[in-house]
Amino acid sequence: MTSPLAVIILAAGQGTRMRSALPKVLHRIGGRPLLGHVLATAQALAPETLVVVHGHGADAVRAAFPQPEIRWVLQAEQLGTGHAVAAALPEIGAGIGGDPLCLILYGDVPLLTVETLRRLLVAAGPSGYAILTARLSDPRGYGRILRDNPDRIPAGEIPAGQIPSGEIPAGQPLGIVEEKDASPEQRRIDEVNTGILVVAARHLRALLPEVGNANQAKEYYLTDLVGLARARGIEIATVLAASPEEIAGVNDRAQLAALERAYQRGRAAALMAAGVTLMDPARLDCRGEVVPAPDCVIDVDCVLEGRVVLGAGAHIGPFCHLRDVELGPGVVIASHTVMEGAVAEAGAHIGPYARIRPGTRLAEGARIGNFVEVKQSEIGAGSKVNHLSYIGDTEIGRGVNIGAGTITCNYDGAHKHRTVIGDHVFIGSDTQLVAPVRVGEGATVGAGTTVTKDVPPGALAISRSPQREIAGWRRPTKKKD
């Protein structure tokens, strides 16, 4: 019978090198907190128990993740990884019967993949112990894997993505030595411990009490379990990570930025594999879920946040910012456009320099031009708002033309009011529609008009002061010194 799974995520560290009041695990990559990435990966494995060991900024960390399935354990004093796992063990016993496999993850290692963890769980096998290692060209800062066998695995067995800095040692791990405690010879080893491991609960209960703190940091290292397990004859499997990026943690802002770029490279690759053309894959930021159809085009320096749905052939110009947006087939978003919480149906054209605010829906073939702001409004099929206008809390019918400089005056200082414009209406330039007001189907509003009452269908509304001329008018001039 397959052993049940418990996941323990260690997320108690302060992250002093971040120089931030924000707990380290709440800093973001791809718009999501570091710990959010790790939780999503863990939950994809469907564990029966999910424990997060937290410490620094405990209230803020808990508040950021209100999921009821998370069991929170407070590590008030951070005395090392072994101490953190020991604090979590009572929650494992309370949640799962038998002898569960415990997968130990870290809240600041956001790019670890579900596929790698599944390989690690399989490798644990009957012995119930497997550790994830990696080969690094620069292993500084990592604990080194010590092995008992000088034999080498053939180079052809090195997984794709590993740095070919030599052959991978075979044989059982003897132990793991932290860099600060390693000899010069041990520091030359380039196979490193990632800290990610699968270990049966029975081993944790037996071995953790034997872990001491006779090291420079005076901490209880989880890595000491390897030597203790070896002494008891417990077989330990090792699995190589698919790439150095997926096991990298975050300790400072530079590492955060490096992992952001690694994450974005992965998102760009996934979009291109789905049939999206990226004009420059290195100049795109995805900070949410992107659901693309084939033949979309995304130009440079665009930011996509929340849930963005792209219809077939949609085109997003350069320097655009889209959040929680749905674009139909063939929609064109011209450069420097900002859209949030909006829907644009097939063939709509928006921008450049447009702002589409939440609650807006553009029907098929609608056009929104430069320096136009639309908020909480419906723009009918084929209607146009092409220049320098504000449309708020408005319902616009089909085939309407809104002239340049038109404003719907929807706010009276206390309440919002709605404007309704019927099909095939023509609104002249520099018009103000003072809501609540209705303009009937086929009506025309002359340029420069202030509309304060309903306009009947087919009527012409116009409010202008009579033009007059003063003959011989002389403009004022400056007096010469």
C-alpha positions as CSV (number, residue, x, y, z in Angstrom):
1,M,0.0,0.0,0.0
2,T,1.3,3.5,-0.9
3,S,2.3,5.5,2.2
4,P,0.3,8.6,2.9
5,L,2.1,11.9,2.3
6,A,2.8,14.8,4.7
7,V,4.4,18.0,3.5
8,I,6.4,20.1,5.9
9,I,7.4,23.6,4.7
10,L,10.1,25.4,6.6
11,A,9.3,29.2,6.5
12,A,10.4,30.6,9.8
13,G,13.6,32.5,8.7
14,Q,13.8,36.3,9.0
15,G,15.8,36.9,5.9
16,T,18.0,39.7,7.3
17,R,19.8,40.1,4.0
18,M,16.6,41.2,2.3
19,R,16.7,44.4,4.4
20,S,13.0,44.4,4.6
21,A,10.2,44.7,7.2
22,L,8.3,42.2,5.1
23,P,8.9,38.5,6.0
24,K,11.1,36.9,3.4
25,V,8.6,34.3,2.3
26,L,6.1,37.1,1.4
27,H,8.4,38.7,-1.2
28,R,7.0,38.0,-4.6
29,I,8.1,36.3,-7.8
30,G,5.7,36.4,-10.8
31,G,3.2,38.4,-8.7
32,R,2.9,35.6,-6.1
33,P,4.7,35.3,-2.7
34,L,7.6,32.9,-2.5
35,L,5.7,30.8,0.0
36,G,2.6,30.8,-2.3
37,H,4.7,29.1,-5.1
38,V,5.8,26.4,-2.7
39,L,2.3,25.9,-1.3
40,A,0.9,25.5,-4.8
41,T,3.5,22.9,-5.7
42,A,2.9,21.0,-2.5
43,Q,-0.8,21.0,-2.9
44,A,-0.5,19.6,-6.4
45,L,0.9,16.5,-4.8
46,A,-2.4,16.1,-2.8
47,P,-0.8,15.6,0.7
48,E,-3.0,14.4,3.5
49,T,-1.3,16.8,5.9
50,L,0.3,20.2,5.1
51,V,2.3,21.9,7.8
52,V,4.0,25.3,7.6
53,V,6.6,26.1,10.2
54,H,6.7,29.9,10.6
55,G,8.4,32.4,12.8
56,H,9.4,35.8,11.8
57,G,6.4,37.9,10.9
58,A,4.1,35.1,11.9
59,D,0.9,37.1,11.9
60,A,1.5,38.5,8.4
61,V,2.5,35.1,7.0
62,R,-0.6,33.4,8.4
63,A,-2.9,36.2,7.1
64,A,-1.5,35.9,3.6
65,F,-2.5,32.2,3.4
66,P,-5.9,31.6,5.0
67,Q,-6.4,28.2,3.5
68,P,-8.0,26.0,6.2
69,E,-6.0,22.9,5.2
70,I,-2.7,24.5,6.4
71,R,-1.5,23.5,9.8
72,W,0.6,26.3,11.3
73,V,3.5,25.6,13.7
74,L,5.3,28.5,15.4
75,Q,9.0,28.2,15.7
76,A,9.5,31.1,18.1
77,E,13.3,30.6,18.3
78,Q,15.1,29.5,15.1
79,L,17.6,26.9,16.2
80,G,18.1,25.2,12.8
81,T,16.2,23.0,10.3
82,G,16.3,20.0,12.5
83,H,14.7,21.9,15.3
84,A,12.0,23.2,12.9
85,V,11.1,19.7,11.7
86,A,11.0,18.4,15.2
87,A,8.5,21.2,16.0
88,A,6.3,20.0,13.1
89,L,6.3,16.3,14.0
90,P,3.4,16.4,16.5
91,E,1.2,17.8,13.7
92,I,2.1,14.9,11.5
93,G,1.2,12.4,14.1
94,A,-2.1,14.1,14.7
95,G,-3.0,14.1,11.0
96,I,-2.0,10.8,9.5
97,G,-2.1,7.2,10.7
98,G,0.6,4.7,10.0
99,D,4.0,5.8,8.8
100,P,3.6,8.7,6.3
101,L,6.4,9.9,4.0
102,C,7.4,13.4,5.0
103,L,8.4,15.7,2.2
104,I,10.4,18.6,3.5
105,L,10.4,21.8,1.5
106,Y,11.5,25.4,2.0
107,G,9.3,28.5,1.8
108,D,12.0,30.5,-0.1
109,V,12.6,28.0,-2.9
110,P,9.8,28.9,-5.3
111,L,10.7,27.2,-8.6
112,L,10.8,23.5,-7.6
113,T,8.7,21.5,-9.9
114,V,6.0,18.9,-9.2
115,E,7.7,16.5,-11.6
116,T,11.0,16.6,-9.7
117,L,9.2,16.0,-6.4
118,R,7.3,13.0,-7.8
119,R,10.6,11.5,-8.9
120,L,11.9,12.1,-5.4
121,L,8.9,10.4,-3.8
122,V,9.3,7.4,-6.0
123,A,13.0,7.1,-5.3
124,A,12.3,7.0,-1.5
125,G,11.0,3.5,-2.1
126,P,10.7,1.0,0.7
127,S,13.5,2.5,2.7
128,G,11.6,5.7,3.1
129,Y,14.6,8.1,2.5
130,A,15.6,10.1,-0.5
131,I,17.4,13.4,-0.9
132,L,17.5,15.9,-3.8
133,T,20.9,16.9,-4.9
134,A,22.3,19.1,-7.7
135,R,25.5,19.7,-9.6
136,L,26.6,23.3,-9.6
137,S,29.5,25.0,-11.3
138,D,29.8,27.3,-8.3
139,P,28.7,25.3,-5.2
140,R,29.6,28.0,-2.7
141,G,27.1,28.3,0.1
142,Y,25.7,24.8,-0.2
143,G,26.4,21.7,1.9
144,R,28.4,19.1,0.0
145,I,27.4,15.4,-0.5
146,L,29.9,13.0,0.9
147,R,29.8,9.5,-0.7
148,D,31.3,6.1,0.1
149,N,32.1,4.9,-3.4
150,P,34.6,6.5,-5.9
151,D,32.8,4.8,-8.9
152,R,31.3,7.1,-11.4
153,I,28.0,7.1,-13.3
154,P,28.5,7.4,-17.1
155,A,28.1,10.9,-18.4
156,G,25.1,9.8,-20.5
157,E,23.1,9.3,-17.4
158,I,23.4,12.9,-16.3
159,P,19.9,14.5,-16.5
160,A,19.3,17.3,-19.0
161,G,20.0,20.7,-17.6
162,Q,22.8,19.6,-15.2
163,I,26.1,21.5,-15.5
164,P,28.6,18.9,-16.9
165,S,31.4,19.8,-14.3
166,G,32.4,16.1,-14.0
167,E,30.9,12.7,-13.5
168,I,28.3,12.2,-10.8
169,P,29.5,10.1,-7.9
170,A,27.8,6.8,-7.3
171,G,27.2,4.9,-4.1
172,Q,25.5,5.7,-0.9
173,P,25.8,9.2,0.7
174,L,28.0,9.1,3.8
175,G,26.8,12.4,5.0
176,I,26.4,16.1,4.2
177,V,28.9,18.7,5.4
178,E,27.9,22.4,5.5
179,E,30.3,24.7,3.8
180,K,31.3,26.5,7.0
181,D,32.3,23.2,8.5
182,A,33.9,21.7,5.4
183,S,37.6,21.1,4.7
184,P,39.2,22.6,1.6
185,E,39.1,19.2,-0.1
186,Q,35.4,18.8,0.7
187,R,34.6,22.3,-0.7
188,R,35.9,21.2,-4.1
189,I,32.9,18.7,-4.3
190,D,30.4,20.1,-6.7
191,E,27.4,17.8,-5.8
192,V,25.4,19.8,-3.3
193,N,22.6,19.2,-0.9
194,T,19.4,21.1,-1.9
195,G,17.8,20.6,1.5
196,I,14.8,19.0,-0.1
197,L,14.2,15.4,1.1
198,V,11.6,12.7,1.6
199,V,11.9,10.8,4.8
200,A,9.5,8.4,6.6
201,A,8.1,9.7,9.8
202,R,9.5,6.7,11.7
203,H,13.0,7.8,10.7
204,L,12.4,11.3,11.8
205,R,11.0,10.2,15.2
206,A,14.0,7.9,15.7
207,L,16.8,10.1,14.5
208,L,15.9,13.7,15.3
209,P,16.5,13.3,19.1
210,E,20.1,12.3,18.2
211,V,20.9,15.4,16.2
212,G,23.3,17.7,18.1
213,N,24.4,21.2,17.7
214,A,28.2,20.8,17.8
215,N,28.9,23.1,14.9
216,Q,30.0,26.6,14.3
217,A,26.4,27.9,14.2
218,K,25.3,26.0,17.2
219,E,22.2,24.9,15.3
220,Y,20.5,21.5,14.9
221,Y,21.1,20.6,11.2
222,L,18.6,18.4,9.4
223,T,21.5,17.3,7.2
224,D,23.0,15.4,10.2
225,L,20.2,12.8,9.6
226,V,22.2,11.4,6.7
227,G,25.1,10.2,8.8
228,L,22.8,9.0,11.5
229,A,20.7,7.0,9.0
230,R,23.8,5.6,7.4
231,A,25.0,4.4,10.8
232,R,21.7,2.5,11.2
233,G,22.0,0.9,7.8
234,I,19.1,2.9,6.3
235,E,19.4,3.0,2.5
236,I,19.3,6.6,1.1
237,A,18.5,7.3,-2.5
238,T,19.5,10.5,-4.3
239,V,17.8,12.3,-7.2
240,L,19.3,15.1,-9.2
241,A,17.3,18.3,-9.7
242,A,16.5,19.1,-13.3
243,S,18.2,22.5,-13.2
244,P,20.1,24.7,-10.8
245,E,17.3,27.3,-10.9
246,E,14.6,25.0,-9.5
247,I,16.5,24.4,-6.3
248,A,17.7,28.0,-5.8
249,G,16.6,29.9,-2.7
250,V,16.2,33.6,-2.0
251,N,18.4,35.3,0.6
252,D,18.7,38.8,-0.8
253,R,17.3,41.1,-3.4
254,A,19.8,40.0,-6.1
255,Q,18.8,36.4,-5.8
256,L,15.1,37.4,-5.8
257,A,15.7,39.3,-9.1
258,A,17.6,36.4,-10.6
259,L,14.8,33.9,-9.8
260,E,12.2,36.4,-11.2
261,R,14.0,36.3,-14.5
262,A,14.3,32.5,-14.4
263,Y,10.6,32.3,-13.6
264,Q,9.7,34.6,-16.5
265,R,11.9,32.6,-18.9
266,G,9.8,29.6,-18.1
267,R,6.5,31.5,-18.6
268,A,7.7,32.8,-21.9
269,A,8.7,29.3,-23.1
270,A,5.3,27.9,-22.1
271,L,3.5,30.7,-24.0
272,M,5.5,30.1,-27.1
273,A,4.9,26.4,-26.9
274,A,1.2,27.2,-26.9
275,G,1.4,29.1,-30.2
276,V,2.0,32.7,-29.0
277,T,4.5,34.9,-30.8
278,L,6.7,36.9,-28.3
279,M,8.5,39.7,-30.0
280,D,11.2,39.4,-27.3
281,P,10.7,36.6,-24.8
282,A,13.1,38.4,-22.4
283,R,10.8,41.5,-22.2
284,L,7.6,40.0,-20.9
285,D,6.3,39.7,-17.3
286,C,3.6,37.3,-16.4
287,R,2.3,37.7,-12.9
288,G,-0.7,35.5,-12.9
289,E,-2.5,33.0,-15.2
290,V,-2.4,33.5,-19.0
291,V,-4.8,31.4,-21.1
292,P,-3.7,31.9,-24.7
293,A,-5.2,30.7,-28.0
294,P,-2.9,30.1,-31.0
295,D,-1.5,32.9,-33.1
296,C,-1.5,35.6,-30.5
297,V,1.2,38.2,-30.6
298,I,2.7,40.0,-27.6
299,D,5.1,42.9,-28.2
300,V,7.9,44.0,-25.9
301,D,7.7,45.2,-22.3
302,C,4.1,44.0,-21.5
303,V,2.9,43.1,-18.1
304,L,0.1,40.5,-17.7
305,E,-1.4,40.1,-14.2
306,G,-4.3,38.2,-12.7
307,R,-6.1,36.0,-15.2
308,V,-5.6,37.1,-18.8
309,V,-7.4,35.2,-21.6
310,L,-6.3,35.8,-25.1
311,G,-8.4,34.9,-28.1
312,A,-7.0,33.5,-31.3
313,G,-5.0,36.1,-33.2
314,A,-5.2,38.7,-30.4
315,H,-2.4,41.3,-30.7
316,I,-1.0,43.2,-27.8
317,G,1.3,46.1,-28.7
318,P,4.4,47.3,-26.7
319,F,4.3,48.7,-23.2
320,C,0.8,47.5,-22.3
321,H,-0.4,46.5,-18.8
322,L,-3.3,44.0,-18.6
323,R,-4.8,42.7,-15.4
324,D,-7.8,40.3,-15.2
325,V,-8.7,40.9,-18.9
326,E,-10.4,38.7,-21.5
327,L,-9.7,39.4,-25.2
328,G,-11.7,37.9,-28.0
329,P,-10.3,36.7,-31.3
330,G,-8.5,39.3,-33.3
331,V,-8.6,42.0,-30.7
332,V,-5.8,44.6,-31.1
333,I,-4.4,46.4,-28.0
334,A,-2.2,49.3,-29.3
335,S,0.9,50.5,-27.4
336,H,0.9,52.0,-23.9
337,T,-2.6,50.8,-23.0
338,V,-3.8,49.9,-19.5
339,M,-6.7,47.4,-19.1
340,E,-8.1,46.0,-15.8
341,G,-11.2,43.9,-15.1
342,A,-12.5,44.3,-18.7
343,V,-13.7,42.3,-21.6
344,A,-13.1,43.1,-25.3
345,E,-15.0,41.0,-27.8
346,A,-13.8,39.8,-31.2
347,G,-12.2,42.5,-33.4
348,A,-12.2,45.3,-30.9
349,H,-9.4,47.8,-31.2
350,I,-8.1,49.7,-28.1
351,G,-5.4,52.4,-27.8
352,P,-2.8,53.6,-28.1
353,Y,-2.6,55.3,-24.7
354,A,-6.1,54.2,-23.6
355,R,-7.1,53.3,-20.0
356,I,-9.9,50.7,-19.7
357,R,-11.0,50.3,-16.1
358,P,-12.9,47.6,-14.3
359,G,-16.5,46.7,-15.3
360,T,-16.0,47.7,-19.0
361,R,-17.2,45.5,-21.8
362,L,-16.4,46.3,-25.4
363,A,-18.7,44.5,-28.0
364,E,-17.5,43.1,-31.3
365,G,-15.7,45.6,-33.4
366,A,-15.8,48.5,-30.9
367,R,-13.0,51.0,-31.1
368,I,-11.4,53.0,-28.2
369,G,-8.7,55.4,-29.3
370,N,-5.9,57.4,-27.9
371,F,-6.2,59.1,-24.5
372,V,-9.6,57.7,-23.8
373,E,-10.7,56.4,-20.4
374,V,-13.6,54.0,-20.0
375,K,-14.9,52.8,-16.7
376,Q,-17.9,50.6,-15.7
377,S,-19.4,50.9,-19.2
378,E,-20.7,48.9,-22.1
379,I,-19.6,49.9,-25.6
380,G,-21.9,48.5,-28.3
381,A,-20.8,46.7,-31.5
382,G,-19.0,48.9,-34.0
383,S,-19.2,52.0,-31.7
384,K,-16.2,54.4,-31.6
385,V,-14.7,56.5,-28.9
386,N,-11.6,57.6,-30.7
387,H,-10.1,60.7,-29.0
388,L,-9.5,62.3,-25.6
389,S,-12.8,61.3,-23.9
390,Y,-14.0,60.0,-20.6
391,I,-16.9,57.4,-20.6
392,G,-18.0,56.3,-17.1
393,D,-21.1,54.4,-15.9
394,T,-22.4,54.5,-19.4
395,E,-24.3,52.2,-21.8
396,I,-23.6,52.9,-25.4
397,G,-25.5,51.1,-28.2
398,R,-24.5,49.9,-31.6
399,G,-22.8,52.0,-34.3
400,V,-22.4,55.1,-32.1
401,N,-19.8,57.8,-32.7
402,I,-18.4,59.7,-29.7
403,G,-16.6,62.9,-30.7
404,A,-13.3,64.1,-29.3
405,G,-13.3,65.6,-25.8
406,T,-16.7,64.1,-24.8
407,I,-17.3,63.6,-21.1
408,T,-20.0,61.7,-19.3
409,C,-20.4,63.6,-16.0
410,N,-21.4,60.6,-13.9
411,Y,-20.5,61.8,-10.4
412,D,-22.3,64.5,-8.5
413,G,-20.0,64.5,-5.5
414,A,-21.9,61.9,-3.6
415,H,-23.4,59.4,-6.0
416,K,-22.6,57.8,-9.4
417,H,-25.3,58.2,-12.1
418,R,-25.7,56.4,-15.4
419,T,-25.8,57.6,-19.0
420,V,-27.6,55.6,-21.7
421,I,-26.9,56.3,-25.4
422,G,-29.0,54.5,-28.0
423,D,-28.0,52.8,-31.2
424,H,-26.6,55.0,-34.1
425,V,-26.3,58.2,-32.0
426,F,-23.7,60.8,-33.1
427,I,-22.1,62.8,-30.3
428,G,-20.2,65.9,-31.4
429,S,-16.9,66.9,-30.0
430,D,-16.5,68.7,-26.7
431,T,-19.9,67.5,-25.4
432,Q,-20.7,67.0,-21.7
433,L,-23.5,64.5,-20.8
434,V,-24.7,65.2,-17.3
435,A,-26.0,62.0,-15.8
436,P,-28.6,60.7,-15.3
437,V,-29.5,61.2,-18.9
438,R,-30.6,59.3,-22.0
439,V,-29.9,60.0,-25.7
440,G,-32.4,58.2,-27.9
441,E,-31.7,56.0,-30.9
442,G,-30.5,57.9,-34.0
443,A,-30.2,61.3,-32.2
444,T,-27.5,63.8,-32.8
445,V,-25.8,66.0,-30.3
446,G,-24.0,69.0,-31.7
447,A,-20.4,69.9,-30.8
448,G,-19.9,71.9,-27.7
449,T,-23.3,70.9,-26.2
450,T,-24.0,70.3,-22.5
451,V,-26.8,67.7,-22.3
452,T,-28.7,68.0,-19.0
453,K,-32.0,66.4,-20.1
454,D,-33.0,63.4,-22.2
455,V,-32.7,63.7,-26.0
456,P,-35.6,62.0,-27.9
457,P,-34.8,59.5,-30.6
458,G,-33.8,61.1,-33.9
459,A,-33.6,64.6,-32.5
460,L,-30.8,67.2,-32.7
461,A,-29.7,68.5,-29.3
462,I,-27.6,71.7,-29.3
463,S,-26.7,74.3,-26.7
464,R,-24.4,77.0,-27.8
465,S,-24.1,80.8,-27.1
466,P,-24.9,82.7,-30.3
467,Q,-21.7,83.7,-32.2
468,R,-21.0,87.4,-32.6
469,E,-18.2,89.4,-34.2
470,I,-16.7,92.6,-33.1
471,A,-15.3,94.5,-36.1
472,G,-11.8,96.0,-35.8
473,W,-11.0,94.1,-32.6
474,R,-7.4,94.7,-31.6
475,R,-5.6,92.1,-29.4
476,P,-3.7,93.4,-26.4
477,T,0.0,93.9,-26.9
478,K,2.9,94.1,-24.6
479,K,4.4,97.5,-24.1
480,K,8.0,97.8,-25.2
481,D,10.6,98.8,-22.6
